[in-house]
Amino acid sequence: MTRKQGSGRRMHVFKVVSRVKVKGERRFPYRVLGLPEGADLDALAGAIVQAFGFDLDHAYGFFDGKNPYRSRVAYELFRDLERNGSLPSFSFPGLPDELGLPDEADLALTLALGGVSQSALLREAATFLTRRLEEEVLPRVPERLREAVRERLAGLAEEALAPEVEDDGPDLPIPPEVRAMLEQPGGVEAVLTSLASAQQLQQLPAAGGLAGLNLTPGGREEYGVRGVPVTEPFGRQEKWTFLFDYGDDWTFDVTYQGLQDAPPRVRLPRVLESVGTAPEQYPEW
């Protein structure tokens, strides 16, 4: 009996190439994955993330274009979350219906802050403030105490920049797909335009907030990933873009290589071939 006859199982094979190349390596890292015949797109996403050593702790999607934000067809986890009612609502705490939208400048500031890494900005600001304090303070301190004072200055800068906790309501939660819009040029204006009137807010579905708005570029087809056969998108075209972690935008080129015999006694999904070093999901600062 041949090995092919003994296996009796078939698997879908995908080649996944990271668009991030590790410094010092000549080629972009890639993985060849085998998935069971009954797998869905959610399983493929999990296999990709695991194969590159990432944690499956962010949303993701498959897109027919090189640029996910301008694609015409998308298969995203958001669609499944919306159907299950597990997308966070996006509302304006304490906003009376008769007053309409909050001040546009305040809203623009909130949206703009939602599109940047505030923690990174605070770290940079703390570093700058520490340096300026050292320049002004250390020359006034006896030399034998300067090192100890220098350490205290760093703590003083961090304390000065620590965000204050406000008691006037919760922060404005921004759905991941809206946050992705804010990453694009003119994103704040696009969201503000979508919220042009209080009447539009009042007409939102029961889920409420921006999560209920259709902010998708004109006419894009959008589908979920759970329960969607893993080969369905690849019936449209051979290669798709996989985006993991909106904002950090880890992107991969995914190509379907067909249905093949699965190795005997091997659990699927499985990495069949691994070339190159995967980038770090959370590199140390």
N, C-alpha and C positions, 0 to 999 in steps of 0.2 A: 504494500500500500504506500503510495507516495505521500509526502508531507502535505501537499495541497489537499489530497483526499482525506487525510487524517484530521486536518484542522476543522473543516466544516463551518468556519466563521468568516465573515467578511467585515471589512472596516473601511470607513471613509478616511482618506489621507489628505492632509493639508500641509502646505509649506507656509510658514509664518516668518516674515523677515522684519526685524526691528528697524525703524528709521533712525535710531540713535546708535552711533558707532562709538565704542569705547576707545578712548585716547590710546594711541600706540598700536592699534590693530588695523589691518589693511582692509578688512571687509566688514560689512554689516552682519551682526550675528543673526542666525536663523535657527529655527527648530522645525522638524518634520513630525507631525502629530498623527496618530491613528485613533479614531473614535468609532464606537460601535454604530451599527447601521441605524439604530433607533434614536440616536442622539439628537438633541435640539441645539439651537444657537446659544442658549444659556450654558450648555455643557461645553461647547467649543470655546466660549469666552473664558470659562473657568480653566480649561486645559491650557489656553494660551498664557493666561496670567501665571499659572503654576509653573509652566515650562520655563518662563523667564525669571522665576524666583520672586515674583511680586506677591503681595497680599491682596486678596480679593476684597478690598475695603472701599471701593469707589464704583460709581456707575460707569457704564460703557455702552458702546453701540457699534454697529457695522454700517458702513456707508459706501455708496457706489462711486463717489468721487474722491480724488486725491485730497481735497480739502473737505473735511467732514461737515463744516458749517455752511458749505455751499452745495452740498450734495442734493440730488433729486430724489433719492430713495434712501430711507434709513430704517434699520431694525435696532430699536433701543430698549434698554431696560426701563426707561421712563414710562413707556406706554403700558407696560405690565404694572408698574407701581401705581399709575393713575387709575387703571381699571380696578385695582385692589384697594384704592383709597388710601394708600400708604405714602403718597407724596405729601410733603409738608405744605400747608396752606401758606399763601403769601398775602397778608392782609395788613392794614394800617391800624395798629392798636389805638383805641380811643378816638377814632375818626367819626364824628356825627354825620349821619347821612345828609343832613341839610347843608353841611359846610363843603361838601364835595371833596376834592383831593387836598392833601396837605400842601404847604408852600412848595412850589416847584423846585426852588433852589435847594431846600432841605432834602427833598426826594432825590434830586440829582446827586447830591453829596452822598446820600446813603447808597444809591446804586453804584456810584463810582468807587466808593470804599469797598463795596461788595465784589468788585472786579479786580482788586489788587490784594496782595498778601500784606495785611496790616502788621502781622508779626515780624515779617522781614523788614518792613519800613521802620518799625520800632527798634529792631536790633541795630539797624544802620544809624538811626538817630541817637541811640544810646552810645554807640561807639564814637560818634562825632562829639556828643556832649561831654563824654569822658575825656576826650582829647583836649577840648577847649578848657575844661576845668583843670586839667593837669597843667596846661600852659599858664593859667592865671594863678593857680593856688600853690603848686609845688615850689616855685621860686621863693615863696614867703615862708616855707616850712623848713625847719632845720634839716640838714642833709641826712642825719642819722634816722629821721622819722619819715622820710619821703616814700620809701617803699610801702610802709604800712598805710600811709595816707593815700597812696595811689590805689590800693585795693579798696579803700573805703569810698573813693571817688566813683569807682565803677558801680558800686552798689547804690550810691546816691543818684547817679544818672538813671539807672534802671527804675529806681523808686519814683523819681520825678516824672518819668514817662509812662508809668504804669497806668492803664486805663481805669478810670473811675467807674464804679458801679452805679448806675442810675436807677431810680425807683419809679420812673414815670412810664413803665410798661416794658414789655419784652423787646428784644432787638428785632429788626425787620428781617425775617427769614427769606432767603432768596433761593428759589428752586434751581437745581443744577443747570437746566436748559437755559434759564434766564441768565445765570452766571456765565454760561458759555457765550451768550450774546454780548455780554458786557466786555468780554475779552477782545471783541472785534472792533475795528475802527468805527467810531460813530455809534457804538453799542448803547451808550446811555441815552442818546437822542432817540434811538429806535424804540427803546422800552418806554421812554416818556411819551412818545407819540402813541404807543399802544394804550397808554393810560390817559388819554387826552381829556376824558371827562368823567365826572363822578357817576354819570348815568351808565357808562360802560362797566364800572365796578359793580353797580347794583344789578346788572344783567348777567353777572357771572354765574356759572353752575353752582350747585350746592357746595362743591369743594372749596369755592371761594378763592379770592386772590389771584396772583399771577399764574398759579398752577392751572387755573381754569381758562386762561387766555390762550388764544391761538397766535403764538408769536413765531410761527414757522415761516421761513421764506416761501413766497408764493407757490402754492400748489405742490409742496413736497409730499411724497408718499411716506407715511410713517407706520411702522408695525412694531410689535413686541418681539421678544426673543424666546420667551418660555413657551414650550410646546410647538415652536416653529421648527420644522425639519431642518437639520443642519445644512442640507444642500439647497434649500429653497432659494436663497439669494444668488447662488452660483448658477442657477438656471437662467438668470438674467445676463450675467457676465462672469468671466473666469476669476477676476481679481477684485477683492474688496478691501477697503480700509477699516481696520479695527482701531477704535479710539478707546483708551482706558484712562479714567480719571480726568474729567473735564476740568480745565484750568491748567493742570500740569501737562495734559495732552500727550500721553504716551501713545504713539501711533505705530501701527504695524501693517504691512502688506500681506494679505491672506490670499493664497491661491489654492483652489481645489485641484487635487491631482488624481481624483477618481476613486473607484471602489476596488479594493484589493483584498487578497486573502490575509487574514489575521494570523499572527504567530500562535501556535498552540500553547495552551496553558498560560497565556499572558493576559493580565487584566487591562481593559481599556477604560478610559483613554490612556495613551502611553506616548512618550517621546521616542520616536523611532530613530531620529538623527539629531544631533546637537552640534552646531558649529559656531564658534565665537563666544566671547564673554558677554553675558547679559549686562546691561547698564543697571546701576543701583537705583532702586525705587526711591529710597530716602537717603541720599548721600549726606554725610556729615558736613555741617557748615564749617 
